[in-house]
Amino acid sequence: MPIDPKKLRSQRLRAVNHQGDALRMGMNWTEEDLGKPQVLVDSAYGMGHPGTFHFRSLVEEVSNGVFEAGGKPGVFTVSDICDGVAQAHAGMSYSLVSRDIMAAMIEIHALGHPHDGMVLVSGNDKSVPAHLLAIARCNLPAIHLPGGTQLNAPDYVTSNHLWPMGMAVERGELPREDFEQAEHGACPTCGACQFMGSASTGQVISEALGLALPGSALVPAPLTQLLRYARATGKQLLRLIEEEITPRRILTREAFENAIIIHAAVGGSTNMLLHLPLIAREAGVDISIDDFDHIHRQVPVLANVKTTGRYPVEYFWYAGGVPAVMLELRDMLHLDCLTVTGKTVGENLEEIEHSRFFAERIGYLHNVKVSRREVLRPRSDPFGPDGGIAVLRGNLAPGGAVIKAFAVPKEMHIHTGPARVFDFEGEALAALRERKIIPGDVVVIRYEGPRANGMPEMYFASTLIADDPVLNTTTALITDGRFSGAMKGPCVGHITPEALDGGPIALIGEGDLIEIHIPERRLAIVGVQGQPLPQEQIASILSERRAHWTPPASRHSSGILSLYARVARGASEGASMT
């Protein structure tokens, strides 16, 4: 591809660095290689989980595409940890901060060496946000390659089902043999988990932003199609370098609004409310959690996919994936947004609509006798009337709190109950195991925010409530921690300010009445010791409690969590280190 060397960052830096060429020739680079556009191919490859284990072949195909288009790939790796493996122990405290560390390492790879552009390969909970963050920050021509999804498990028993099943074994309610059979089949291939959790949501958002090739999000990992997307991505990156299409030309406010529209339509993870505003800030765009609430009120949920829906996300891709959702919502989207194809969203959709794009996929649904319109519902008959997310505020969350309203039973959209207060997740888990939580209670888990404990997921606790036939329509959970993308049920997270910063959640007393009112977007203390009180009196009581409150000692005195505790922003600002 004819690219003017004066356009290339790599050639400008070679002119001032008299050592770099020799060092790279020590890796068998030729003089011809040194004169080509230099492309960083950075992946999350590693052995942390099935979502990255298959990336070596993808990296090879991206590199082949770069070579074919006249560039020279440089392969780097920053692996991630798995939220599922880190779940329910101290390892989960490292999950969110890993996003910032990964993004920083990719920034170092991209800008510390003379690269002209980059392809980033990832597919999971923190690696995708980290890669999108790095793309916005570095502003080199870039494409994200989503890492794909697993094939569906036997009987659709995905790995997140193992939590309640494990508890059932402990209680003697399920034979261990049944649990072990499910465990062996829950992750049958590599790829992201088969539900619309944080991993799948991140892949969808990457494509919706215009940073991934159309149709590339959530390709079933065993399909050769994923390798073809990898090679096409490598080739297309050279075109972006030639045309000087940088991420900040793509990442406009309108592009982020498109992404939130698609997030609503697929019933996406609450974790994206931590990530997307942060990515936008790196691109110089102001997006807040209130933008999610505003847009989600207007967009129906179309994707009938797990965990709230019926089908694995493998079927979502067969039904047409992100392009199919975009076509259904075309009149709501900003069609003039630029994408990594070099074309606009509208031009991409026009091309897809008049091609065999959908015909190549729909046959997989024919194999399993599932209708495309059952997996991706039309706007005239949506899976949910409006988007999945609601942002709540009130005297308990003046900075905001987040609930996946779409996954909450209707009878719990308005709920008032007595607080059961726990300063550590483990205490709440013990109370749930011992059945000390009764219908109507509002379980409060605090001191789990970004600065207090790295903002771990409260997934185990939420699962125990959601899978209990008595509690799941009567009992709520609120926290300054966060939840898994697979979460469902009456769970409010991201309460801001967090308890360690003296947020009102730190002042809740046992038996205080907590109101959750989704229609009015309210989260508030409305009574004390079981008695409703006027708001003026509650404000006075909270003020008196604050006068006697002192923050607990830091839980982390060394390492990365100690640094995170000192510098992390609040959840409504992305809980970031920057």
Secondary structure as GFF3:
##gff-version 3
##sequence-region A 1 578
A	DSSP	three_ten_helix	5	7	.	.	.	ID=ss1
A	DSSP	alpha_helix	9	14	.	.	.	ID=ss2
A	DSSP	alpha_helix	20	25	.	.	.	ID=ss3
A	DSSP	alpha_helix	31	34	.	.	.	ID=ss4
A	DSSP	beta_strand	38	43	.	.	.	ID=ss5
A	DSSP	alpha_helix	55	68	.	.	.	ID=ss6
A	DSSP	beta_strand	72	77	.	.	.	ID=ss7
A	DSSP	alpha_helix	83	86	.	.	.	ID=ss8
A	DSSP	three_ten_helix	90	94	.	.	.	ID=ss9
A	DSSP	alpha_helix	95	112	.	.	.	ID=ss10
A	DSSP	beta_strand	117	122	.	.	.	ID=ss11
A	DSSP	alpha_helix	127	138	.	.	.	ID=ss12
A	DSSP	beta_strand	142	146	.	.	.	ID=ss13
A	DSSP	three_ten_helix	154	156	.	.	.	ID=ss14
A	DSSP	three_ten_helix	159	161	.	.	.	ID=ss15
A	DSSP	alpha_helix	162	170	.	.	.	ID=ss16
A	DSSP	alpha_helix	176	185	.	.	.	ID=ss17
A	DSSP	alpha_helix	198	209	.	.	.	ID=ss18
A	DSSP	alpha_helix	224	243	.	.	.	ID=ss19
A	DSSP	alpha_helix	247	250	.	.	.	ID=ss20
A	DSSP	alpha_helix	253	265	.	.	.	ID=ss21
A	DSSP	alpha_helix	272	282	.	.	.	ID=ss22
A	DSSP	alpha_helix	289	296	.	.	.	ID=ss23
A	DSSP	alpha_helix	313	318	.	.	.	ID=ss24
A	DSSP	alpha_helix	321	328	.	.	.	ID=ss25
A	DSSP	three_ten_helix	330	332	.	.	.	ID=ss26
A	DSSP	alpha_helix	345	353	.	.	.	ID=ss27
A	DSSP	alpha_helix	359	367	.	.	.	ID=ss28
A	DSSP	alpha_helix	372	375	.	.	.	ID=ss29
A	DSSP	beta_strand	389	392	.	.	.	ID=ss30
A	DSSP	beta_strand	400	404	.	.	.	ID=ss31
A	DSSP	three_ten_helix	405	407	.	.	.	ID=ss32
A	DSSP	three_ten_helix	410	412	.	.	.	ID=ss33
A	DSSP	beta_strand	414	422	.	.	.	ID=ss34
A	DSSP	alpha_helix	425	433	.	.	.	ID=ss35
A	DSSP	beta_strand	442	445	.	.	.	ID=ss36
A	DSSP	alpha_helix	450	453	.	.	.	ID=ss37
A	DSSP	alpha_helix	459	466	.	.	.	ID=ss38
A	DSSP	beta_strand	476	479	.	.	.	ID=ss39
A	DSSP	beta_strand	491	496	.	.	.	ID=ss40
A	DSSP	three_ten_helix	499	501	.	.	.	ID=ss41
A	DSSP	three_ten_helix	504	507	.	.	.	ID=ss42
A	DSSP	beta_strand	513	517	.	.	.	ID=ss43
A	DSSP	beta_strand	522	528	.	.	.	ID=ss44
A	DSSP	beta_strand	531	532	.	.	.	ID=ss45
A	DSSP	alpha_helix	535	547	.	.	.	ID=ss46
A	DSSP	alpha_helix	559	567	.	.	.	ID=ss47
A	DSSP	three_ten_helix	571	573	.	.	.	ID=ss48
###
